[in-house]
């Protein structure tokens, strides 16, 4: 289960038009949202798991550390110096501080709600990864899928959407159901293509997401059956055959 991907997807794409809202709009005479339209499918290939026993061992340690919220144990898994934090404007890491201090800042580990530790556990749970461009012996997780960038940009243009409105199936034949229930009637199965996610005005994280399939049908998929692109990434650095946490890519917790 890609917990990190669920977290990012739920945060970015919580649905938009619940039946209650629609009923209220009808009663108030407000215009209803336009019927979903079909769109051109864009093929996407989900990332593969990393086959590295040493990295698997580190991920296991990291998961236990995150569960126990053990900063001292976490520090032993992070590089002492040279930690990088790649944001939109370059490296945000404070070179005067240790690796664990920079990682804690990126994740917001001091926050009382524990969200930073949950995110760390999610990174540890994700088996995918990809090399980081321009840095040797660095692998970052989660990996993004592979797809035709031009075709995807054309899709965004034609549908007047952005990348946050789309996700991809993490397995074959994801079932789209008529209602947001595990035993709901299956109306379609997703191929290996991007699927559009609707949005909903609710503060409760859903277990199902409302989607519009390429054929224009609207239905629901389990939140852990699809994943977004463009997540923040945790990066592992390999030195002398051993892996350690060496960097972070993304906005992180700090504004």
N, C-alpha and C positions, 0 to 999 in steps of 0.2 A: 504494500500500500504506500503510495507516494504522499505522505502526510504534508510535506512542504508544499507540494503542488496543490493539495486541497486547500491549504491555508491561503496561498496566493490567489487561487481561483475564487474562493469564497469572498475574499476581500475585494477583488476587482470586479466580480460579476454576480452579485446577488440580484435575483430576478427583478422584473419591473412591473408587470401588470398582473397582480393577483386578482382572483375572481371577485373578492370583496371590493377592491378598488374599481374594477370594471363596473360592478353593480352600482356603486355610488355615482360613478360618472354618468351612467345611464339615467339614474334618478334625477341628477342635476342638469341633464341635458348637455353635458360636455361632450366634445367630439371624441370618438373612440380611436385607438391607435390603428394605423393602417395594417391590413392583413399582410403577414409575412410573405415575402416574395422568394422564389427560387434564386439560386446563385450558382455560379460556375464552380465545380469542385476543384480544390487544389490539393494534390497529393502530398502527404507528409509521412515521414518514416520516424517512428519513435526511437529515442536513444537506447543504446544497449548497456547492459550492466558491465561493470569493470571486472575483469578476471585477474585479480591480484591478491594473493593470500595475505600479504603484509598489510595492504590497505584495508582489507576486510577486517583484520585484527584491530587496526586503529579505529575503524568505524564502530566495532563492538565496544571498545573501551570508551569511545566518545559517547555512545548511547547510554552507558552506565553512569558516566560522569554527569551527563545532562539530567538524567532521572534523579540523581542525588543532589543536583545543584552544588557540586563540589568544585569551587574555584581553584583550590590548591591542586587538586588532581588534574584539572583542566590545564593549568599552567605547564604541567609536565608534558602535555601533548602539543604545545605551541612552541614555535621557534622563539628563542630568546631575543634575537635581534634580526632585523631585516624583514619584519612583517610589513606587507603592503596592503593598502586599502584603495582600490581603484574606483573612483567616483566619476561623475560627469566632467569634473574639472581637474582630473589627474589624481595623483596619489594623496589620499587624505590622512594616511598614517602619520602619527607624531613620532619622528625618529628618536626623540629624546626619551620615549617611553618604551616599556617592554612589549613583547608580542602579546602577552595575555592582557595587558592594559588596553592595547589597541583593539583586540578582538572583543573585549568586554564593552568598549565604547561603541563599536560597530553594531553589536547585537543588543545593546541596552541591558546588559545582565544585571545592572543595579535596580532596574525598575521593579517595583513591588508586585506587579501583576504576574511576573515570571514568564512573560511572553518571549523574552530573549532565550531563556533556557528551553522553552518549547520549540523555538526555531532551531536551536542547536540540535535538539533531538531529531527534528525533521531532517536536517542535513545528514545526520548520522544514519538515518533510516533509508536514505535514497542511494540505491546501488549504481546509478548512472554517473558518468563523468566524461569530461573531454579536456584535451590539452589546452592550456592558455596560450594564446598567440604571443610571440615575442618573449616568452619566458620558458627556459629549459626546465625539464623535470617538474613541471607544475600541472596538476590536474584539478579541475574545478567541478563542483557538483551543485545542483543537478545539471546534467547536460541538456542542451536544447535539441529538438528534433532536426532532421534535415528536410529541406523543401526548397522549391524554386522561389527565390526572393522576388523576382520580377512578377511572377504569377500571383504571389501573395499580395504584393503592393497593388497590382491591378484589381485584385479582389477588394481590398480596402477602399480603393477609389470608386469602384462601381457600386459598392454598398454604402458608401459614405460612413465608414466605421473606422476604428483604429485597432491596433493589435490586441488591446485589452479586451475586445469584444469577441475574441476567438480562442478556441482551445482545440486540442487534438486527442483522439482516443489513445489510451495507453495499452490497449489490447485489441484483438480482432473481434469484430461482430458485436460491438457494444450495443445493447438493446435500448431503444427509445420507447418509452412507455406513454400511454395516453394520460395517465395520472401519476403524481409523485408518490408512488407506492411500489414496493418490491414485487408485489404480485399483480401489478397493473397490466392491462393488455399491451402487448408489444405491437407498435404500429410501424416500426422500421428498425433496421440495423445499420449502424454506421460503418462505412468503409474507412480506409486509411486516408482520410481527408480532414481538413479543418472543418469545424462546426461552429456555427454562430451561437453565442450565449446571450440570452435575454437578460434583463436586469429587473430587480424587484425591490420595492421600497419596504424593507423589513430589517430589523436589527437582529433577528434570530438567524444564525448560520444554518442554511438548509442542508439536508442530507441528499436532496435532489436538486438538480439545476434544470431550468427550462431552456430548451435549445430549439433552434430552427435548422432543420436539415437542408442539404442542397436542393432537395425536391420542393422545399417550401413548407413542409409539414412541421407543426409545432408539437413538442412532446417533452418528456423529462428523462434525464439520465442520472445515475448515481454520481455523486460529487467526486468519488474516487475513481471513476472510470474515464475521466478526461483530465487534461492538464493544460495549463497556460504556457506561453513562452515568455522569456525575458525575466525569469526569476533572479533575485540576488543569488550570489554563489559563494560557497565556502571553498577555499583552495588548499589543497594538500601539496606539500613540497617533499620531494624525495632526495635524501642526502645519505650517501654511503649505504644504500640499500634500505634505509628506514624512512618511514613517512611521518611527517608532522604537519600540523596546521600552520600554513605559512602566509595566508592572505585572505582577503575578502573582496568581492566585486559587487558593487551596487551602492544604493543610497544608504542602506543600513538604517539604524534606529535614530541616528542624529540628523536633524533637519539640515 
